Amino acid sequence: RGVGWRKCVLGCALVLAQIRLNFDAHDFSRQNLFSAFGRALLDGVPESAGSSKVAAGRAAFPDLPTKQSGGKARGAILLANGDEVVNALRYVQRCEGYRADVLIVDLNYIQFAWFVSHHAPAHLPGVVFPGSHYGNGPNSFQLDAFLAANSAKYDVYSAGGFLAADRSWELRHRTWPTGLLHRLVPRDARIDLNAEWQTSSAQALRLSQLRSEVQAASPLVVGSWEEVVANNHLAQAVHNRAFAILQIALELGGNRDVFLLAARLYEELALNEGAAAGPTGAPVPDYVYRNIGVSYSRLITLAADEASKATATQRASGAFLRYLSFSGISAEDRKQVEGGLLGLIMPAQAAGRTGSKPDSAALPTGAKRKAKGAGV
């Protein structure tokens, strides 16, 4: 009996010792990252016509309606994809009562007919589902039809990206970054990159509470939800803003001001100025320098005078040289950048090699984005 009692005491002591040694490493009771994440997601949706958050979500599209045809304010649908996104949104809405005005549509659950027929009428009032379920089968619908069915009453946003099997929405819509979200807007909507949008879109990415929680959770474990939030959402959102501007610049082709804006936003990322992307000390991705180079190489041909052309040439060359210093770029991309760069910094030698006068046209002309996780 005495031996058994001593074994019991020893066993309890060992358990208590393990708790004492490991409790702090597993105590998340004071961590509020997912509350901050859920709130930051919802803050990308304007609350009302008088909200200060309206500017970031709508300022770039002044022609789009802010009210329904009857004068009532438009509602907001948030398409959610990914466990960390859906669970954070559910928590802050249902447990903290935050922004219940935003209707959360889980892209995975609406693939089930039972969810659309039983859950949606009670929890997503007014939302039209133009079929029995989301997908490709009989009586199903895709996002293009869903957007058309709800366009009269709702602005539609996305968090966590889309399902790869459905690209139907791309025909008539584009995504536009607003905070951690993207807003889906008609592809033919006029975009106005005014001063109000530039200021408010930068403010929407400050997210001081979320950044503080990310730092408190550091060092981040690769693959953890904390790491996913920091890199796939926070850092990605900052890069999405610059990427969207460069894409618009490339679409417009000859707008010098938009290329200058794209170059400035990417240079801020490279210098870690303004709204820094992701955790403090995170390395600058290679494509940031590539896109700086793309922006300035296009500005060479749009320069108003020789001094501006020389400045653009210098900055394009410097950015592409920095890009080439990375080891992870593809052989094909490296060859293209090296060939075009030679034409910028040593045109005479390049002309001798190619037999024709080289120019910036040999450089990459498309924006590049290598993102972790689900992208848009």
C-alpha positions as a Markdown table, in Angstrom:
| # | Residue | x | y | z |
|---|---|---|---|---|
| 1 | Arg | 0.0 | 0.0 | 0.0 |
| 2 | Gly | 2.8 | 2.4 | 0.9 |
| 3 | Val | 4.5 | 1.9 | -2.4 |
| 4 | Gly | 1.3 | 2.5 | -4.3 |
| 5 | Trp | 0.7 | 5.7 | -2.4 |
| 6 | Arg | 4.2 | 7.0 | -3.2 |
| 7 | Lys | 3.8 | 6.2 | -6.9 |
| 8 | Cys | 0.6 | 8.1 | -6.9 |
| 9 | Val | 2.3 | 11.2 | -5.3 |
| 10 | Leu | 5.2 | 10.9 | -7.7 |
| 11 | Gly | 3.0 | 10.7 | -10.7 |
| 12 | Cys | 1.0 | 13.8 | -9.6 |
| 13 | Ala | 4.2 | 15.6 | -9.0 |
| 14 | Leu | 5.5 | 14.8 | -12.5 |
| 15 | Val | 2.3 | 16.0 | -14.0 |
| 16 | Leu | 2.4 | 19.2 | -12.0 |
| 17 | Ala | 6.0 | 19.7 | -13.0 |
| 18 | Gln | 5.1 | 19.4 | -16.7 |
| 19 | Ile | 2.3 | 21.9 | -16.3 |
| 20 | Arg | 4.6 | 24.3 | -14.6 |
| 21 | Leu | 7.3 | 24.0 | -17.2 |
| 22 | Asn | 5.0 | 24.2 | -20.3 |
| 23 | Phe | 2.1 | 26.3 | -19.2 |
| 24 | Asp | 3.4 | 29.6 | -20.4 |
| 25 | Ala | 4.2 | 28.3 | -23.8 |
| 26 | His | 0.6 | 27.0 | -24.2 |
| 27 | Asp | -1.3 | 29.8 | -22.4 |
| 28 | Phe | -3.2 | 31.8 | -25.0 |
| 29 | Ser | -5.7 | 33.3 | -22.6 |
| 30 | Arg | -4.3 | 36.8 | -23.1 |
| 31 | Gln | -3.9 | 36.5 | -26.8 |
| 32 | Asn | -6.4 | 38.6 | -28.8 |
| 33 | Leu | -5.1 | 38.1 | -32.3 |
| 34 | Phe | -8.2 | 36.5 | -33.8 |
| 35 | Ser | -10.5 | 39.1 | -32.3 |
| 36 | Ala | -8.3 | 41.8 | -33.8 |
| 37 | Phe | -8.1 | 39.9 | -37.1 |
| 38 | Gly | -11.9 | 39.4 | -37.3 |
| 39 | Arg | -12.5 | 43.1 | -36.5 |
| 40 | Ala | -9.9 | 44.2 | -39.0 |
| 41 | Leu | -11.6 | 42.1 | -41.7 |
| 42 | Leu | -15.0 | 43.7 | -41.0 |
| 43 | Asp | -13.5 | 47.2 | -40.8 |
| 44 | Gly | -12.8 | 46.9 | -44.5 |
| 45 | Val | -16.6 | 47.2 | -45.1 |
| 46 | Pro | -18.1 | 50.7 | -44.8 |
| 47 | Glu | -20.6 | 51.0 | -41.9 |
| 48 | Ser | -22.8 | 53.7 | -43.3 |
| 49 | Ala | -22.8 | 56.6 | -45.7 |
| 50 | Gly | -21.3 | 58.8 | -42.9 |
| 51 | Ser | -18.6 | 56.4 | -41.8 |
| 52 | Ser | -15.0 | 57.4 | -42.2 |
| 53 | Lys | -14.3 | 53.9 | -43.5 |
| 54 | Val | -16.4 | 54.6 | -46.6 |
| 55 | Ala | -13.5 | 56.4 | -48.3 |
| 56 | Ala | -11.2 | 53.4 | -48.4 |
| 57 | Gly | -14.0 | 51.1 | -49.8 |
| 58 | Arg | -15.6 | 53.5 | -52.3 |
| 59 | Ala | -13.4 | 56.6 | -53.0 |
| 60 | Ala | -11.8 | 55.0 | -56.1 |
| 61 | Phe | -15.2 | 54.4 | -57.7 |
| 62 | Pro | -17.2 | 57.6 | -57.4 |
| 63 | Asp | -19.7 | 56.5 | -60.1 |
| 64 | Leu | -20.9 | 53.4 | -58.3 |
| 65 | Pro | -24.2 | 53.7 | -56.4 |
| 66 | Thr | -24.2 | 54.0 | -52.6 |
| 67 | Lys | -28.0 | 53.5 | -52.3 |
| 68 | Gln | -30.6 | 51.1 | -53.6 |
| 69 | Ser | -33.1 | 52.3 | -56.2 |
| 70 | Gly | -35.6 | 53.1 | -53.5 |
| 71 | Gly | -33.1 | 55.3 | -51.6 |
| 72 | Lys | -32.3 | 52.8 | -48.9 |
| 73 | Ala | -28.6 | 52.3 | -48.1 |
| 74 | Arg | -26.9 | 49.4 | -49.8 |
| 75 | Gly | -26.1 | 46.3 | -47.7 |
| 76 | Ala | -22.8 | 44.4 | -47.6 |
| 77 | Ile | -22.0 | 40.8 | -48.4 |
| 78 | Leu | -18.6 | 39.4 | -47.4 |
| 79 | Leu | -17.6 | 36.2 | -49.2 |
| 80 | Ala | -15.4 | 34.3 | -46.8 |
| 81 | Asn | -12.9 | 31.5 | -47.6 |
| 82 | Gly | -10.5 | 29.7 | -45.3 |
| 83 | Asp | -10.8 | 28.4 | -41.8 |
| 84 | Glu | -8.9 | 31.3 | -40.2 |
| 85 | Val | -11.1 | 33.8 | -42.0 |
| 86 | Val | -14.5 | 32.2 | -41.3 |
| 87 | Asn | -13.8 | 31.4 | -37.7 |
| 88 | Ala | -12.5 | 34.9 | -36.9 |
| 89 | Leu | -15.5 | 36.5 | -38.5 |
| 90 | Arg | -17.9 | 34.1 | -36.7 |
| 91 | Tyr | -16.3 | 34.8 | -33.4 |
| 92 | Val | -16.4 | 38.6 | -33.5 |
| 93 | Gln | -19.9 | 38.7 | -34.9 |
| 94 | Arg | -21.5 | 36.1 | -32.7 |
| 95 | Cys | -19.5 | 36.3 | -29.5 |
| 96 | Glu | -18.6 | 40.0 | -29.5 |
| 97 | Gly | -21.6 | 41.3 | -31.4 |
| 98 | Tyr | -19.4 | 43.3 | -33.8 |
| 99 | Arg | -20.6 | 44.4 | -37.2 |
| 100 | Ala | -23.7 | 42.1 | -37.4 |
| 101 | Asp | -24.8 | 44.3 | -40.3 |
| 102 | Val | -22.3 | 42.5 | -42.6 |
| 103 | Leu | -23.7 | 39.3 | -44.1 |
| 104 | Ile | -21.1 | 36.6 | -44.1 |
| 105 | Val | -21.4 | 34.1 | -47.0 |
| 106 | Asp | -19.1 | 31.1 | -46.5 |
| 107 | Leu | -18.0 | 29.9 | -50.0 |
| 108 | Asn | -17.5 | 26.4 | -48.7 |
| 109 | Tyr | -20.8 | 25.9 | -47.0 |
| 110 | Ile | -23.0 | 27.4 | -49.8 |
| 111 | Gln | -21.8 | 24.4 | -51.9 |
| 112 | Phe | -24.3 | 22.3 | -49.9 |
| 113 | Ala | -28.0 | 22.6 | -51.0 |
| 114 | Trp | -29.1 | 22.0 | -47.4 |
| 115 | Phe | -27.2 | 25.1 | -46.2 |
| 116 | Val | -28.7 | 27.3 | -48.9 |
| 117 | Ser | -32.3 | 26.0 | -48.3 |
| 118 | His | -32.3 | 25.9 | -44.5 |
| 119 | His | -29.6 | 28.2 | -43.1 |
| 120 | Ala | -29.5 | 31.0 | -45.5 |
| 121 | Pro | -33.2 | 32.2 | -45.2 |
| 122 | Ala | -32.8 | 32.7 | -41.4 |
| 123 | His | -29.2 | 34.1 | -41.3 |
| 124 | Leu | -28.8 | 35.7 | -44.7 |
| 125 | Pro | -32.1 | 37.6 | -45.2 |
| 126 | Gly | -32.4 | 39.3 | -48.5 |
| 127 | Val | -29.5 | 37.5 | -50.2 |
| 128 | Val | -30.5 | 35.9 | -53.4 |
| 129 | Phe | -29.0 | 32.5 | -54.3 |
| 130 | Pro | -29.7 | 31.8 | -58.0 |
| 131 | Gly | -29.7 | 28.1 | -57.7 |
| 132 | Ser | -29.8 | 25.2 | -55.2 |
| 133 | His | -26.1 | 25.4 | -54.3 |
| 134 | Tyr | -22.8 | 26.9 | -55.4 |
| 135 | Gly | -20.9 | 24.7 | -57.9 |
| 136 | Asn | -21.0 | 23.2 | -61.3 |
| 137 | Gly | -23.7 | 20.5 | -61.0 |
| 138 | Pro | -27.4 | 20.6 | -62.0 |
| 139 | Asn | -29.4 | 23.5 | -60.5 |
| 140 | Ser | -26.1 | 25.1 | -59.2 |
| 141 | Phe | -24.9 | 28.6 | -59.7 |
| 142 | Gln | -21.5 | 30.3 | -60.0 |
| 143 | Leu | -20.2 | 33.6 | -58.6 |
| 144 | Asp | -21.0 | 35.6 | -61.7 |
| 145 | Ala | -24.7 | 34.7 | -61.4 |
| 146 | Phe | -24.6 | 35.4 | -57.6 |
| 147 | Leu | -23.1 | 38.8 | -58.2 |
| 148 | Ala | -25.7 | 39.7 | -60.8 |
| 149 | Ala | -28.6 | 38.5 | -58.6 |
| 150 | Asn | -27.5 | 40.7 | -55.7 |
| 151 | Ser | -26.0 | 43.8 | -57.5 |
| 152 | Ala | -29.1 | 45.9 | -56.9 |
| 153 | Lys | -29.0 | 45.8 | -53.1 |
| 154 | Tyr | -25.5 | 44.8 | -52.0 |
| 155 | Asp | -21.8 | 45.7 | -52.3 |
| 156 | Val | -19.9 | 42.5 | -52.3 |
| 157 | Tyr | -16.4 | 42.0 | -50.7 |
| 158 | Ser | -14.1 | 39.0 | -50.5 |
| 159 | Ala | -11.8 | 37.7 | -47.7 |
| 160 | Gly | -9.4 | 34.8 | -48.2 |
| 161 | Gly | -9.7 | 34.7 | -52.0 |
| 162 | Phe | -12.0 | 32.6 | -54.2 |
| 163 | Leu | -12.3 | 28.9 | -55.2 |
| 164 | Ala | -9.9 | 28.1 | -58.0 |
| 165 | Ala | -12.6 | 26.1 | -59.8 |
| 166 | Asp | -14.8 | 29.2 | -60.4 |
| 167 | Arg | -13.4 | 32.1 | -62.4 |
| 168 | Ser | -16.8 | 33.1 | -63.8 |
| 169 | Trp | -16.7 | 36.4 | -61.9 |
| 170 | Glu | -13.6 | 37.6 | -63.8 |
| 171 | Leu | -15.6 | 38.2 | -67.0 |
| 172 | Arg | -17.6 | 41.2 | -65.7 |
| 173 | His | -15.8 | 42.1 | -62.4 |
| 174 | Arg | -12.5 | 43.0 | -61.0 |
| 175 | Thr | -11.3 | 43.0 | -57.4 |
| 176 | Trp | -10.1 | 46.1 | -55.7 |
| 177 | Pro | -8.2 | 46.1 | -52.4 |
| 178 | Thr | -9.7 | 47.8 | -49.3 |
| 179 | Gly | -8.0 | 47.1 | -46.1 |
| 180 | Leu | -7.7 | 43.3 | -45.6 |
| 181 | Leu | -10.5 | 42.7 | -48.1 |
| 182 | His | -11.2 | 43.0 | -51.8 |
| 183 | Arg | -14.3 | 44.6 | -53.2 |
| 184 | Leu | -15.8 | 43.2 | -56.3 |
| 185 | Val | -16.6 | 46.0 | -58.7 |
| 186 | Pro | -17.8 | 46.0 | -62.3 |
| 187 | Arg | -14.9 | 45.7 | -64.7 |
| 188 | Asp | -16.0 | 48.8 | -66.7 |
| 189 | Ala | -16.4 | 51.0 | -63.6 |
| 190 | Arg | -14.4 | 54.2 | -63.7 |
| 191 | Ile | -11.4 | 54.2 | -61.3 |
| 192 | Asp | -10.3 | 57.5 | -59.8 |
| 193 | Leu | -7.1 | 57.3 | -57.9 |
| 194 | Asn | -7.7 | 60.6 | -56.2 |
| 195 | Ala | -6.0 | 62.0 | -53.1 |
| 196 | Glu | -8.8 | 60.9 | -50.9 |
| 197 | Trp | -8.4 | 57.3 | -51.9 |
| 198 | Gln | -4.6 | 57.4 | -51.6 |
| 199 | Thr | -4.9 | 58.7 | -48.0 |
| 200 | Ser | -7.8 | 56.5 | -46.8 |
| 201 | Ser | -6.4 | 53.3 | -48.4 |
| 202 | Ala | -3.2 | 53.8 | -46.6 |
| 203 | Gln | -5.0 | 54.5 | -43.3 |
| 204 | Ala | -7.0 | 51.3 | -43.8 |
| 205 | Leu | -3.8 | 49.3 | -43.7 |
| 206 | Arg | -2.4 | 50.7 | -40.5 |
| 207 | Leu | -4.3 | 48.2 | -38.4 |
| 208 | Ser | -2.4 | 49.0 | -35.2 |
| 209 | Gln | -4.3 | 46.5 | -33.0 |
| 210 | Leu | -3.8 | 43.6 | -35.4 |
| 211 | Arg | -0.1 | 44.5 | -35.9 |
| 212 | Ser | 0.4 | 44.7 | -32.1 |
| 213 | Glu | -1.2 | 41.2 | -31.7 |
| 214 | Val | 1.0 | 39.8 | -34.4 |
| 215 | Gln | 4.1 | 41.1 | -32.7 |
| 216 | Ala | 2.9 | 39.7 | -29.4 |
| 217 | Ala | 2.5 | 36.2 | -30.9 |
| 218 | Ser | 6.0 | 36.3 | -32.4 |
| 219 | Pro | 8.1 | 34.3 | -33.1 |
| 220 | Leu | 5.5 | 32.9 | -35.5 |
| 221 | Val | 5.3 | 29.2 | -36.0 |
| 222 | Val | 5.3 | 28.3 | -39.7 |
| 223 | Gly | 1.9 | 27.0 | -40.7 |
| 224 | Ser | 0.1 | 28.3 | -37.5 |
| 225 | Trp | -2.9 | 30.5 | -37.9 |
| 226 | Glu | -0.9 | 33.3 | -36.4 |
| 227 | Glu | 1.6 | 33.0 | -39.2 |
| 228 | Val | -1.1 | 32.7 | -41.8 |
| 229 | Val | -2.7 | 35.9 | -40.6 |
| 230 | Ala | 0.6 | 37.8 | -40.5 |
| 231 | Asn | 1.8 | 36.7 | -44.0 |
| 232 | Asn | -1.2 | 35.6 | -46.0 |
| 233 | His | -3.5 | 38.4 | -44.9 |
| 234 | Leu | -1.7 | 41.4 | -43.3 |
| 235 | Ala | 1.5 | 41.4 | -45.5 |
| 236 | Gln | -0.5 | 40.4 | -48.5 |
| 237 | Ala | -3.0 | 43.2 | -48.1 |
| 238 | Val | -0.2 | 45.8 | -48.1 |
| 239 | His | 1.3 | 44.3 | -51.3 |
| 240 | Asn | -2.2 | 44.1 | -52.9 |
| 241 | Arg | -2.6 | 47.9 | -52.8 |
| 242 | Ala | 0.6 | 48.5 | -54.8 |
| 243 | Phe | -0.1 | 45.5 | -57.1 |
| 244 | Ala | -3.5 | 46.9 | -58.0 |
| 245 | Ile | -2.1 | 50.3 | -59.0 |
| 246 | Leu | 0.5 | 48.8 | -61.2 |
| 247 | Gln | -2.0 | 46.6 | -62.9 |
| 248 | Ile | -4.2 | 49.7 | -63.6 |
| 249 | Ala | -1.1 | 51.5 | -64.9 |
| 250 | Leu | -0.3 | 48.7 | -67.3 |
| 251 | Glu | -3.9 | 48.6 | -68.5 |
| 252 | Leu | -4.0 | 52.3 | -69.2 |
| 253 | Gly | -0.6 | 52.2 | -70.8 |
| 254 | Gly | 0.2 | 55.8 | -71.2 |
| 255 | Asn | -0.7 | 57.4 | -67.8 |
| 256 | Arg | 2.5 | 58.7 | -66.3 |
| 257 | Asp | 0.9 | 59.6 | -63.0 |
| 258 | Val | -0.3 | 56.1 | -62.3 |
| 259 | Phe | 3.1 | 54.6 | -63.0 |
| 260 | Leu | 4.6 | 57.1 | -60.7 |
| 261 | Leu | 2.1 | 56.2 | -57.9 |
| 262 | Ala | 2.8 | 52.5 | -58.5 |
| 263 | Ala | 6.6 | 53.1 | -58.2 |
| 264 | Arg | 6.2 | 55.1 | -55.1 |
| 265 | Leu | 4.0 | 52.5 | -53.3 |
| 266 | Tyr | 6.5 | 49.7 | -54.2 |
| 267 | Glu | 9.5 | 51.9 | -53.1 |
| 268 | Glu | 7.7 | 52.4 | -49.7 |
| 269 | Leu | 7.5 | 48.6 | -49.4 |
| 270 | Ala | 11.2 | 48.3 | -50.2 |
| 271 | Leu | 12.2 | 51.0 | -47.7 |
| 272 | Asn | 9.8 | 49.6 | -45.1 |
| 273 | Glu | 8.2 | 53.1 | -44.9 |
| 274 | Gly | 4.5 | 53.9 | -44.2 |
| 275 | Ala | 2.4 | 50.8 | -43.5 |
| 276 | Ala | 5.0 | 48.1 | -43.2 |
| 277 | Ala | 4.0 | 44.7 | -44.5 |
| 278 | Gly | 3.6 | 41.9 | -42.0 |
| 279 | Pro | 5.8 | 41.3 | -39.0 |
| 280 | Thr | 8.7 | 43.6 | -38.1 |
| 281 | Gly | 11.9 | 42.5 | -39.8 |
| 282 | Ala | 10.2 | 40.4 | -42.5 |
| 283 | Pro | 12.3 | 40.3 | -45.7 |
| 284 | Val | 11.3 | 42.3 | -48.7 |
| 285 | Pro | 10.1 | 39.8 | -51.5 |
| 286 | Asp | 12.1 | 39.8 | -54.7 |
| 287 | Tyr | 9.1 | 40.8 | -56.8 |
| 288 | Val | 8.9 | 44.2 | -55.1 |
| 289 | Tyr | 12.1 | 45.2 | -56.8 |
| 290 | Arg | 11.0 | 43.7 | -60.1 |
| 291 | Asn | 7.8 | 45.8 | -60.0 |
| 292 | Ile | 9.7 | 48.9 | -59.2 |
| 293 | Gly | 11.8 | 48.2 | -62.3 |
| 294 | Val | 8.7 | 47.6 | -64.4 |
| 295 | Ser | 7.2 | 50.9 | -63.3 |
| 296 | Tyr | 10.3 | 53.0 | -64.0 |
| 297 | Ser | 11.1 | 51.2 | -67.3 |
| 298 | Arg | 7.6 | 52.3 | -68.5 |
| 299 | Leu | 8.3 | 55.8 | -67.2 |
| 300 | Ile | 11.3 | 56.0 | -69.5 |
| 301 | Thr | 9.1 | 56.1 | -72.5 |
| 302 | Leu | 6.7 | 58.5 | -70.8 |
| 303 | Ala | 9.3 | 61.0 | -69.6 |
| 304 | Ala | 8.5 | 64.6 | -70.4 |
| 305 | Asp | 12.2 | 65.6 | -70.7 |
| 306 | Glu | 15.7 | 64.1 | -70.7 |
| 307 | Ala | 16.3 | 64.7 | -67.0 |
| 308 | Ser | 13.1 | 62.7 | -66.2 |
| 309 | Lys | 14.2 | 60.0 | -68.6 |
| 310 | Ala | 17.6 | 59.7 | -67.0 |
| 311 | Thr | 16.1 | 59.5 | -63.5 |
| 312 | Ala | 13.7 | 56.8 | -64.6 |
| 313 | Thr | 16.5 | 54.8 | -66.3 |
| 314 | Gln | 18.7 | 55.0 | -63.2 |
| 315 | Arg | 15.9 | 53.8 | -60.9 |
| 316 | Ala | 14.8 | 51.1 | -63.2 |
| 317 | Ser | 18.4 | 49.8 | -63.5 |
| 318 | Gly | 18.9 | 49.9 | -59.8 |
| 319 | Ala | 15.7 | 48.0 | -59.0 |
| 320 | Phe | 16.4 | 45.3 | -61.6 |
| 321 | Leu | 19.9 | 44.9 | -60.4 |
| 322 | Arg | 18.6 | 44.4 | -56.9 |
| 323 | Tyr | 16.1 | 41.9 | -58.2 |
| 324 | Leu | 18.8 | 39.9 | -59.9 |
| 325 | Ser | 20.6 | 39.5 | -56.6 |
| 326 | Phe | 17.9 | 37.1 | -55.4 |
| 327 | Ser | 18.6 | 33.4 | -55.9 |
| 328 | Gly | 15.1 | 32.2 | -56.2 |
| 329 | Ile | 14.0 | 33.8 | -59.5 |
| 330 | Ser | 13.5 | 31.6 | -62.5 |
| 331 | Ala | 16.1 | 31.2 | -65.2 |
| 332 | Glu | 13.7 | 32.5 | -67.9 |
| 333 | Asp | 12.9 | 35.6 | -65.9 |
| 334 | Arg | 16.6 | 36.2 | -65.1 |
| 335 | Lys | 17.5 | 36.0 | -68.7 |
| 336 | Gln | 14.8 | 38.5 | -69.8 |
| 337 | Val | 15.8 | 41.0 | -67.1 |
| 338 | Glu | 19.5 | 40.7 | -67.8 |
| 339 | Gly | 19.0 | 41.3 | -71.5 |
| 340 | Gly | 16.8 | 44.3 | -71.1 |
| 341 | Leu | 18.9 | 45.7 | -68.3 |
| 342 | Leu | 22.0 | 45.6 | -70.5 |
| 343 | Gly | 20.1 | 47.7 | -73.0 |
| 344 | Leu | 19.6 | 50.3 | -70.3 |
| 345 | Ile | 23.0 | 50.6 | -68.8 |
| 346 | Met | 25.2 | 49.7 | -71.8 |
| 347 | Pro | 23.2 | 50.3 | -74.9 |
| 348 | Ala | 26.2 | 50.3 | -77.3 |
| 349 | Gln | 27.4 | 46.9 | -76.1 |
| 350 | Ala | 23.9 | 45.5 | -76.2 |
| 351 | Ala | 23.5 | 46.8 | -79.8 |
| 352 | Gly | 26.6 | 45.0 | -80.8 |
| 353 | Arg | 25.3 | 41.7 | -79.3 |
| 354 | Thr | 21.8 | 41.9 | -80.8 |
| 355 | Gly | 22.5 | 43.7 | -84.1 |
| 356 | Ser | 19.8 | 46.2 | -83.3 |
| 357 | Lys | 19.3 | 49.2 | -81.0 |
| 358 | Pro | 18.0 | 47.8 | -77.7 |
| 359 | Asp | 15.5 | 49.7 | -75.5 |
| 360 | Ser | 13.4 | 49.2 | -72.4 |
| 361 | Ala | 10.9 | 47.2 | -74.4 |
| 362 | Ala | 13.1 | 44.2 | -73.8 |
| 363 | Leu | 12.5 | 44.5 | -70.1 |
| 364 | Pro | 9.5 | 42.7 | -68.3 |
| 365 | Thr | 6.3 | 44.6 | -68.9 |
| 366 | Gly | 4.0 | 42.7 | -66.5 |
| 367 | Ala | 3.6 | 43.0 | -62.7 |
| 368 | Lys | 4.6 | 40.0 | -60.7 |
| 369 | Arg | 3.2 | 38.8 | -57.4 |
| 370 | Lys | 4.3 | 35.6 | -55.6 |
| 371 | Ala | 2.0 | 35.2 | -52.7 |
| 372 | Lys | 1.6 | 32.6 | -50.0 |
| 373 | Gly | -1.8 | 30.9 | -49.6 |
| 374 | Ala | -5.0 | 31.8 | -51.4 |
| 375 | Gly | -4.7 | 34.8 | -53.5 |
| 376 | Val | -6.9 | 36.8 | -55.8 |
